[in-house]
């Protein structure tokens, strides 16, 4: 049990770090990082300076469930799945791309 908890905490720290790297700003908007460490949910949202220009939207969102990272949204040109595999050496089989229709196990919903 201790090993499972340690692995989940480690995956949460890795996921948090990799998602947070998407934060930034431009002339049109700011990208903000939001985190819920208790639930293992990490996201970056795009908030326009002129709200009527386009709506606020989720840029990337991932959550840690057990020993799996579920990516619920990724609208970037530098996919989070690649960052997790290259930067953090997370095996692809530990990552679910829910936004591409990959099945999320019931216990991960």
N, C-alpha and C positions, 0 to 999 in steps of 0.2 A: 504494500500500500504506500509506503514512504517513497519508493522509487517512482510510482505512478504520479504522486503529487509533485515530486521534484521535476519530473519530465514535463508535466503540465505547466508548472511555473516557468520553466526554462522556455517552453514554446510560447508562453504569453510574453515573456521579455523579448524574445526574438521577433515575434509578430508585431509587438508594439514598436520596436525600433525600426523595422522595415516599413511599416505603414507610415510612421511619423516622417520618414524621408520624403514623402510626397508633399509636404507643407511648402508653401511659397506664396508669391503674390505677383500680380501683373498690373497694368494700367486699368484693367477692367474688373479685377476681383482679387480676393484673398482666399487662400486655401488654409483652412483651420483643422487642426488635429483634435479629435475627441476620443476619450478613452474611458472605459469602464473596466478597471482591473478585476473587480469582484466577479463580473460575468465573463471576462475575457473577450471583450468586444472593442475593436479599434477601427476608427474611420477618419477619413479626411473629407471635408465638405468644401465646396466652392461657393463662396458668397459674393455676389456681384456688388460693386460699389453703387450701381444704379439698379435697384431691385426690379424695376420694370423692364430692364434690358433683357434679362433672362432669369429664370428661377434659380434659387439655391438648389444645388444637387450634390449627391454623393459621388465622390470621385473614386474612392476605393474604400472597401469595408471588409474586414476579416474578423473571424472569431475563433477562439480555441475551444474545442470540445474534446475532452479526454486527451488522446494523443494525436489528434487531427486538427489541421487548420482548415476552416471552411471560408473560402473567399466568396462573399455574397455579391460583391459588385467590384468591377474594375473597368474604368473607362479610359485608362491611360494608354500611352503609346509605349510604356515600359512596364509590362505586366508584373504584378506583385508575385505571381507564381515563379517567374524567372529570378526575381530578386531573392526570394526565399531559398530557391535551389542553389543559386550561385553564391550569394553572400553568406548564407547561414547553413548551407549543405543539408537542407531538409529534403528527404527523398520525396519524389513526386507522388508516391503512393500514400503519403501522409497529408496530402493537400487535395481538397475537394473544390472544384470550380463550379459552385452552385449557379453562378451567373451564366455559365455556358450549358446548363442543364444536367450537369453531373449529379447523380443521386446522393442526397444527404441522408445518411442513416437516421432512423427514427430517434435514436438516443442523441443524435447531434442536432436535432431540429429545435 
